């Protein structure tokens, strides 16, 4: 089945290539070493290797990127699942060492360090050990609230991160949770309050503000138009409505493309379903293929198809497409190109 998936990816890639610029900045990738995230590795799925570097990323994406694409990336460190507080010091040391090695080997890239709810300003500042570290990534899995999918943002993103990001004009990438995502009253109030309080901190709302259920972004994003320090990445979103609405309402200059590698390598897609969303996985695709003869695609291809559809509906020109795939990330991360 895997070979059929890959063949289908190649076929559909031909429909996508005509929109891709000759320079790509992937604003959302995860590299890792199982020595500091063994629970992810043990689960398998997208995290099925003991160590994944930027070199592995390039190899895995070669079908898409080929040799004529200049590729840069923002590397987001992620903590181990179910990590208790006693093991966080070891994680911090190992993940920082890993990230520094990757940034030294690939100096065109930048990175974001993982942060924990209990971090003080001093703790946050001690993470800034490399000039290419440009921001912070928080995770709901680090919240004490269980289940963490119901956690409010302040329960896994401490204000100390905002204070440092504001002072140094750095980024915070947020994958919010709760069923209504951006349309959740608590989430939305937190975002607007903190972005007003810390105007020089740049908040990146990952996955189209977690717009896997499209309506959660479509119905609310217009209210963020005046918050110029709110940005959006398009990573792993496989339907066009949220992408369309973000660009249509907030403009072209605050949107960046990302793959969410290695999630991008799995086969399936997230779809809006009723008032929530559902992740179609490999098992679903096998059943669907038996019934219809249609073979599924990787999340990477599905998400790019959604981006292309939004681009077509918005009638974006070449320069605007280049902004999404490259130029906006250069501005966002304060890079001298």
N, C-alpha and C positions, 0 to 999 in steps of 0.2 A: 504493500500500500504506500510506503514511504516514497518509492521511486515514482509512483503515479502522482503523488503530491508534488514532487519536485518538477516533474514534467509540466504539470499544470501551472506551477509558479512561473516557469520559463515562458510558457505561452502567454500568460497574462502580463508578464513583465514587458512584453513588446508593446502593450497598450499604455504602459506607464512611462516608458523611457522618454517619450517625446516631451514630457513636462519637466523632467529632471534637469536642473542646471549642471554646469560642469564643475561646480564646487558645492560640497555638501558639509554642513555642520550638524552632527547628530547631538542634540541637546540633552539626551536622556539615555544613557547606557549604564549597565551594571557589570563591573568586573569583580572577580572574587577569588578567594583561596579558601578551600574547605577547612583549612586549619583554624580559621576564625568564623566559620559559619557552617559547621558540620550538620546542623539540623536541616538547613536548606538542601545540602548535598544528599542527605539520606532520604529526603522526600522524592528525589528524582525529578522527573518532568524537565523543565527548562534548565534546571541547575543540576545537570547530570554528569558533570566533570569535576575533578578535584581542584582544578585551577583554570581560570579563564583570563587571558590577558588581552591587551588591545590587538596584538598580533592575531589571536584567535578570532577576535571580532572581525578583522579585515578579511581573514580567510572565509569565515562563515558568510560574509556579505558580498563576497567577490562576484557572485552571479549578478547581483544588483549593481554594485559599485564599479566593477571592472577596473581597468587600469587608468582610465582617463578621468576619474573622479578624485579630486583632492578632498580627503576626508579628515575632519577633525571631530572631536567629541568632548562632551562634558561627562566625566566619570562620576557616578553617584555610588558612594560606599553604602552598603546595607548591612545591618546587624543580623546576627543569627536569630532565628525564630526561637521564642520561648527562653531567651537569654535572661538569667537572673542577675540581680544587681552585683553580685559578688564576682561575676565573670566579665563585667563591662570594662574593667581596667585593662585586662589582657586583650580584649577585643580592640580597644582603642589603640594600644601599642602596635598590634599586628596589622590592623587595617591601615593605620597611618604609614607604617613602613611599606606596605604593599602599594598604597597609592603614590607615595613619593617615588618608588621605583618605576611605576608606570609613567608618571609625569616626567621623570628624568629621561626615560627611554623615548618618550613621545612628547617633546616639548611644545608642540603645537596644540596639545590638548589642555583642558582645564579639569578641575575636579571639585566635588562637594563632599564634605565629611559628614558622617552620621552623628546626630546629636541625641541626647537622652533627656528625659523630663527633669531630672534632678540637677542638671548642669548649671553652675553659677557662671557669671561673666568671666571669671578667671579660667574656669574649665573650658569655656568656649574659645577663649583667646589662645589657650595652650594647644588647640587643634590646628592653628594656622602656622604650620611648620614648613610650608613650601609656597613660593610666590605664585604658583599656578592654582592654588586652592582659592576658589572664588566664591564659595558659599557653603550652605548647610542643607542637609537632607534629614527630615524627621520621619518617624514611622509610628503608625498607630499601634503596632505590635509591642512597643515599649511602654505603653500605658498600663497603669495598675488596674484600670477599669476592665472588667471582663463581662461579656465578650468585647474585645477591643474594637470591633467594627461599630460599636455604639459610642466610642469615645469622642468627647469633644476635643477640639484642636488644642486647647490650652492644657489638656491632660497628656499630650505627648510632644508639644512644642513650647519650651519654656520662654518666658519673656527675655531672658538673658540673651538668647539667640537674636531676637529682634534688636536689642540694644547694640550688640556688636555689629550686626549687619547694617544698622542705620549709621553708626559711627564710621564704618569703613566702606559704605556703599556696596555691600555684598548681596548675594542672592540667597533666598530660602526657597527650596522646592518642596511643595506641599501636595501630598496625595491624601486628600481629606477622606473621611469615611462618613457613616450615618446614611440612612436609606435615601434621603432626598438630596444628598451632596450639596451643591451650591444653593439649592432651594431650601435647604434646612435653615430654619430661622437662626439657630445658634451658630452654625457655620458662617452664614452670611454676615451676621452681626460681628462675629469675631474678626473676620477678614477686613471689613470696612473700618472697624475701630482701630485695629493694629496698623493698617496701612495709612490711616490718617495720622496716628500718633507717631509713626516712624516712617516719614515720607522718603527717606533716602535708602531704606531697605527695599530690595526688589523681590516681590513675592511671585514665584512661578507656580501657577495652578496646573499641576500635572494632569495629563489625560483629559484635556479640555475641561478642566475643573471637575474631574472625575465624571465626565459626561457620558458614561457608558449607557445610562438611561437618558437618552437625548434630551428629553423634556426638562430635566433638572438644570441643564445649562441654558437651553433655548429660552426658557421662561424667565431667567434671572440675570443673564450676563449683561444686558443693556444697562442695568443699574450700577455696573462697574466702570462705565465709560469715563467718568471723571477721575477715577483712581489711576493715575498714570504710572504708578509703581506696581501695578498688577499686570503680570504677563501670563501667557498661556502656552503650554506645550501640547502637541498633538499626539503624543506617544500612545500607541496601542488602541486608539479609537478607530473603530472599523465601520462607522456609519457617518454620513456627511452632515446631518443637521446641526450638530453641535459645532463642528468646524465652520460651517457656513455662517452660523449666527455670531460666533466670536469675531470673525473677520468683518462681517457685515455691520456689526454694532460697535465694535471697539477700534476698527481700523486695521490696517495691514502691519503696522509697525510694532505691535506687542505680541506677535505670534511666532513661535519657533517650532521647527520640526524635530521630532525625536522618535526613536524606534522602540525604546524600552527593551533593548537587547539584554539578556537572551530570551525574554518572553516572546520577542518578535520571531524567534525561530520555531516556536511550537505551531501546530496546525489546528486551526479553529478560528473563532472570532467572537467578540462580544456583541450581542444584539439587544436592542430595546425590546422589552416584552412586558405588556400591560403597563404598570407604572413602575416597573423595575427593569433589571437587565439579566441576561443569562449568558454564560460563557459556553459556547459550543466547543466541545473537546473532540479528541480523536475518536472516541467511542461513538459519539453522535455522528461524526462524519462518515464512519464506516457504515452505520445504519442508513444514513442518507444516500450514500453512494450505491448501496445495494438496491434501494428503492428507485433511484432516479438515473443512476449511471453517471452522475455528476461528481467530480472529485473536488475536494476542498483545497484551500490554500493556506499558506503560512500567515500568521498574524501580520508579518511585515508587508506581504503583498496585499492583504485585505485592507490594512490601514492606508497604504498608498493609493489603493483604488478609491477609498473614501476621500482622501485629500484631492485626488484628481477630479472627482465628481464635484466637490465644493469649488475647486478652481474654475471648472467649466461653468457652473451656475453663477459664480461671481464675476465671470469674464475678466479674470486677472491677466495682466500683461506679463511679459518676460521679466521685467524688473521687479514686479511685485512677487512673482514666484521665487526669484532669487533672494528676495528679502526673507521669505518664510524659511527657505532651505539653508541660508547662509548669513546674509548681511545682518539680520536682526540679532542673531546669536553673537556676532562680533561686537555689536553695540551693547547688548545685554551684559556680556561678560567683560566688558572694558578691555578688549583685545586690540592691540595695534597690529593690523593685518599687513 
